[in-house]
Amino acid sequence: MDYRQRALKELSDHRSQQAGKRALVGLDGFVDTILHLVDKRSGPGESFDRLETISEFGSRVSAAAGKSANIEMYPTMEKLGGNGPIMANALLAAGFPLRYIGSLGKPNIFPVFQDFAAKTDAISIAEPGLTNAIEFNDGKIMMGITKYLEDITYDAIIAAMGEGKFLDELSRSSLVALVNWTMIPNMTAIFQALLDRALPSLPPLDGGRSFFFDLADPEKRSESDLVAALRVIARFESHGNVILGLNLAEGQQVSRAFGIDESGETPDSLKAMAVKIRRELDIGTVVIHPKERAACATKQGDWCVEGPYVENPKITTGAGDHFNAGFMSAQQLGLEPEACLTVGCCFSGFYVRTAKSPSLNDIDSFLRNW
């Protein structure tokens, strides 16, 4: 029985454990426009050849130095975006009741979020960010406007919900996912406020609580800010199980910040990176997920699985958020770490092929047909 068959069996055996699980997710919100860049156009609409790789785009931009360039961006879709809404949508599709708090529009929720806000009983505390997501076959470039995310604060949450209702929501949540640290300037202060003002007063929860954190490409933040935030994140371990989710670039940035000499993409290097980061922070779980595979380390050991890589994905923006949702869905069901990695890869694999968030039945079928 290989890791896919083990994950399929565990998923089947643990489905009943979804009862009573509940998530609280936040705190960002973006309006995403997915774009392709035109290389050569042969007619109107989609009659064009794309710039297919980031290196082709880079060459086009470099060639314009000292001159100019006109590069057409062709919109393929507009959708809700942000690490929080995409992860929350995927958890919702997997059947987990949840409450969302984030920047979906103020005073009025933006149209692109209205259906999502209704399904998640969302609390909106700020205007959303705006992202032009330029997609290539070998990655994506996210061009964002994040000014309004400065309005996301702990006090703004309390003003919108009331302290009692916020504490009640926290107390009932088996999963608290706080994502996009990089683009929310006050996120570290929000972490500290939760630790000082909220979590100490919560009653124990049957089965415990999990706290999931996603940094979201911290390259533009200083190493000192990054290390300070990670030290604060580590303090959540006193109140539950902490899971830090990292893509490869984020794992490498965290490794550099802590002087960890691991940066490769091989299974052994990924596992070693996860082990060393976890030990540095003394938290429950560190997950690192490049495109081709995923690895994690817990106090019990380390694992790596290969993912269902696809050469020409239908969409890539949000793939990492779907991996996170899949990993945490499996974790909430009580699956072993290897199976959590496998389910995470399946969530991402299903999404990039279909541009849709999968149900657990979809994941069951995906595993059977992988």
C-alpha positions in Angstrom: 0.0 0.0 0.0 1.6 3.3 -1.1 1.0 6.7 0.4 -2.0 7.5 -1.9 -3.8 4.3 -0.9 -3.0 4.9 2.8 -4.4 8.4 2.5 -7.5 7.1 0.7 -8.2 4.6 3.5 -7.6 7.1 6.3 -9.9 9.6 4.6 -12.6 7.0 4.3 -12.1 5.8 7.9 -12.1 9.3 9.4 -14.9 11.1 7.6 -17.2 10.8 10.6 -14.8 12.9 12.7 -15.8 16.0 10.7 -18.8 16.4 13.0 -18.3 19.2 15.4 -15.3 20.7 13.6 -15.5 24.4 12.9 -13.1 27.0 11.5 -12.4 30.7 12.0 -10.4 32.2 9.1 -9.0 35.6 8.3 -7.9 38.3 7.8 -7.3 39.6 4.3 -9.4 39.9 1.2 -8.5 40.8 -2.4 -10.2 41.3 -5.7 -8.1 39.2 -8.1 -7.9 39.7 -11.8 -6.3 36.8 -13.5 -4.3 37.9 -16.5 -2.3 36.4 -19.4 0.2 38.5 -21.3 0.0 38.7 -25.0 3.1 37.9 -27.1 1.6 37.9 -30.6 -2.0 38.7 -31.4 -3.7 37.2 -34.5 -7.3 38.4 -33.9 -9.7 39.7 -31.3 -10.5 38.1 -28.0 -8.4 35.1 -27.2 -6.7 34.9 -30.6 -3.2 35.4 -29.4 0.0 33.6 -28.3 0.9 34.0 -24.7 4.1 35.0 -23.1 4.4 31.5 -21.5 7.2 31.9 -19.0 8.4 34.4 -16.5 11.9 34.4 -18.2 10.2 35.4 -21.6 8.4 38.3 -19.7 11.7 39.3 -18.0 13.5 39.4 -21.4 10.8 41.6 -22.9 11.0 44.0 -19.9 14.8 44.1 -20.0 14.8 44.8 -23.7 12.7 47.9 -23.0 15.4 49.5 -20.8 16.1 53.0 -22.1 13.2 52.7 -24.5 9.6 51.6 -23.8 7.3 48.7 -24.1 3.6 48.1 -24.5 2.5 44.7 -23.2 -1.1 43.8 -23.3 -2.7 42.1 -20.3 -5.7 39.9 -21.2 -8.1 39.2 -18.3 -9.3 35.6 -18.1 -11.4 36.1 -14.9 -12.1 38.2 -11.9 -12.7 36.5 -8.7 -12.4 36.8 -4.9 -8.9 36.6 -3.8 -6.6 36.8 -0.8 -5.1 33.9 1.1 -7.9 33.9 3.6 -11.0 33.9 1.3 -9.5 31.3 -1.0 -8.5 29.0 1.8 -11.9 29.5 3.5 -13.7 28.8 0.3 -11.8 25.5 0.0 -12.6 24.5 3.6 -16.2 25.4 3.0 -16.3 23.2 -0.1 -14.9 20.4 2.0 -17.8 20.7 4.3 -16.4 22.6 7.3 -18.7 25.3 8.9 -16.7 28.5 9.2 -16.8 32.2 10.0 -14.7 34.6 8.0 -13.3 37.9 9.2 -11.4 40.1 6.8 -11.2 43.0 4.3 -14.2 42.4 2.0 -15.4 46.0 1.7 -16.5 48.7 4.0 -19.1 50.0 4.5 -20.5 47.7 1.7 -19.1 44.2 0.8 -17.8 44.1 -2.8 -19.9 42.2 -5.2 -17.3 39.6 -5.8 -17.4 38.6 -2.1 -21.2 38.7 -1.5 -21.9 35.1 -2.0 -18.9 34.1 0.0 -19.8 36.5 2.8 -23.3 35.1 3.0 -22.0 31.5 3.2 -19.5 32.3 5.9 -21.5 34.9 7.9 -18.5 37.1 7.2 -17.5 40.2 9.2 -15.8 42.8 7.0 -13.5 45.3 8.7 -11.8 47.1 5.8 -11.7 47.7 2.0 -10.1 44.8 0.1 -6.8 44.8 -1.6 -6.5 44.6 -5.4 -4.4 42.1 -7.2 -3.4 41.7 -10.9 -2.3 38.0 -11.0 -0.2 37.5 -14.1 0.0 33.8 -14.7 2.7 31.9 -16.6 3.3 28.2 -17.1 6.2 28.3 -14.7 4.7 30.5 -12.0 2.9 33.8 -11.4 3.6 37.4 -10.6 1.2 39.1 -8.2 0.9 42.9 -8.6 -1.0 44.1 -5.6 -2.4 47.3 -4.0 -2.5 46.7 -0.3 -3.1 50.2 1.2 -6.5 49.4 2.8 -5.1 46.4 4.6 -3.5 48.9 7.1 -7.1 49.2 8.5 -7.0 45.5 9.7 -6.4 45.7 13.5 -7.5 43.8 16.5 -9.5 46.8 17.7 -11.2 46.9 14.3 -12.3 43.3 14.8 -13.7 44.0 18.2 -15.4 47.2 17.0 -17.1 45.2 14.2 -18.1 42.1 16.3 -18.0 43.1 19.9 -15.6 41.4 22.2 -18.0 38.8 23.6 -19.1 37.5 20.1 -15.5 37.4 19.0 -14.4 35.4 22.0 -17.4 33.1 21.6 -16.4 32.5 17.9 -12.8 31.7 19.0 -14.0 29.4 21.7 -16.1 27.2 19.3 -13.4 27.0 16.6 -11.3 23.8 16.3 -9.3 25.6 13.6 -8.1 29.2 13.7 -6.3 30.1 10.4 -4.6 33.5 10.3 -3.0 34.1 6.9 -1.2 36.7 4.8 1.1 38.1 7.5 3.3 39.8 4.9 0.6 42.1 3.5 -1.2 43.0 6.8 1.1 45.5 8.5 -0.6 45.1 11.9 -0.8 41.3 11.9 2.0 40.7 14.4 0.2 43.1 16.8 -3.0 41.2 16.2 -1.2 37.9 17.1 0.0 39.6 20.3 -3.4 40.9 21.2 -4.9 37.4 20.7 -2.3 35.9 23.0 -2.7 38.7 25.6 -6.4 39.5 25.5 -8.3 36.6 24.0 -6.8 33.1 24.2 -6.1 33.0 28.0 -9.9 33.4 28.7 -11.0 30.6 26.3 -12.3 27.3 27.8 -10.7 24.0 26.7 -12.2 22.5 23.5 -12.8 18.8 23.1 -10.2 17.6 20.6 -8.1 20.8 21.1 -7.5 23.7 18.8 -5.2 24.1 15.9 -3.7 27.4 14.8 -2.6 27.6 11.2 -0.4 30.4 9.9 0.7 31.3 6.4 3.2 34.1 5.9 2.5 34.7 2.2 5.8 35.6 0.6 7.7 37.6 3.3 10.5 38.8 0.9 9.4 42.4 1.2 9.5 42.4 5.0 12.7 42.7 6.9 14.3 39.6 8.5 14.0 41.2 11.9 10.2 41.6 11.4 9.9 38.1 10.1 11.8 36.6 13.0 9.8 38.6 15.5 6.5 37.5 14.0 7.6 33.8 14.0 8.6 34.1 17.7 5.1 35.4 18.4 3.5 32.6 16.4 5.4 30.1 18.4 3.7 31.3 21.6 0.4 30.0 20.2 1.6 26.5 21.0 0.7 27.2 24.6 -3.0 27.3 23.5 -3.1 24.5 20.9 -1.3 22.9 18.0 0.5 25.3 15.8 0.9 24.6 12.1 3.2 26.8 10.0 2.6 26.5 6.2 5.3 27.5 3.8 5.9 27.3 0.1 9.4 26.6 -1.1 10.4 30.3 -1.3 9.0 31.1 2.1 10.8 28.1 3.6 14.0 29.3 2.1 13.4 32.8 3.5 12.7 31.5 6.9 15.8 29.3 6.8 18.0 32.3 5.9 16.4 34.3 8.7 17.4 31.7 11.2 20.7 30.8 9.7 19.5 27.3 8.7 21.6 25.8 5.9 18.9 24.1 3.9 17.5 25.3 0.6 17.1 22.4 -1.8 14.0 21.0 -3.4 14.8 17.3 -3.0 12.6 15.3 -0.6 15.5 14.9 1.9 16.3 18.6 1.8 12.7 19.6 2.2 12.3 17.3 5.2 15.5 18.6 6.8 14.4 22.2 6.3 11.0 21.5 7.9 12.7 19.7 10.8 15.1 22.5 11.5 12.5 25.2 11.3 10.2 23.3 13.6 12.9 22.7 16.1 13.9 26.4 16.0 10.4 27.5 16.8 9.4 24.5 19.0 6.0 24.3 17.4 3.8 21.3 16.4 4.1 21.2 12.7 6.0 22.8 9.8 4.8 22.2 6.2 6.8 23.1 3.1 5.1 22.6 -0.3 6.9 23.3 -3.6 4.9 22.6 -6.8 6.0 19.0 -7.3 5.9 17.6 -3.7 5.2 18.5 -0.1 7.0 17.8 3.2 6.3 18.2 6.8 7.9 17.7 10.2 6.2 17.2 13.6 7.5 16.1 17.0 6.9 12.5 15.9 8.9 12.6 12.6 9.1 13.9 9.1 7.5 12.9 5.7 7.5 13.9 2.1 5.1 12.9 -0.7 5.1 13.5 -4.4 2.2 15.6 -5.8 0.0 15.2 -8.9 2.0 17.8 -11.0 0.3 19.0 -14.2 2.3 20.6 -17.0 -0.4 23.1 -18.2 -2.6 24.1 -15.2 -5.9 25.9 -15.8 -5.2 28.2 -12.9 -2.3 28.6 -10.4 -3.3 31.5 -8.3 -4.7 30.0 -5.1 -3.0 26.6 -5.5 -1.1 27.0 -2.3 -4.1 28.1 -0.4 -5.9 25.0 -1.6 -3.0 22.9 -0.4 -3.3 24.5 3.0 -7.0 23.9 3.1 -6.5 20.3 2.2 -3.8 19.7 4.7 -5.8 21.3 7.5 -9.0 19.5 6.4 -7.1 16.2 6.8 -5.6 17.3 10.1 -9.0 18.3 11.4 -10.3 14.8 10.5 -7.4 13.2 12.5 -5.4 11.8 9.6 -1.7 11.0 10.0 0.9 13.7 8.7 1.7 11.7 5.5 -2.0 11.5 4.6 -2.4 15.2 5.4 0.3 16.0 2.9 -1.3 13.7 0.3 -4.8 15.3 0.8 -3.2 18.7 0.6 -1.6 17.9 -2.7 -4.9 16.5 -4.0 -6.8 19.7 -3.1 -4.2 21.7 -5.0 -4.1 19.3 -7.9 -7.9 19.2 -8.3 -8.0 23.0 -8.2 -5.3 23.8 -10.7 -7.0 21.4 -13.2 -10.6 22.6 -12.7 -10.4 26.1 -11.2 -12.9 24.8 -8.6 -12.6 24.0 -4.9 -13.1 20.2 -4.3 -15.4 18.5 -1.9 -14.1 15.5 0.1 -16.0 13.3 -2.4 -14.0 14.9 -5.2 -10.8 14.2 -3.3 -11.8 10.6 -2.8 -12.3 10.2 -6.6 -9.1 12.1 -7.3 -7.1 9.7 -5.1 -8.8 6.7 -6.7 -7.9 7.9 -10.2 -4.4 9.3 -9.5 
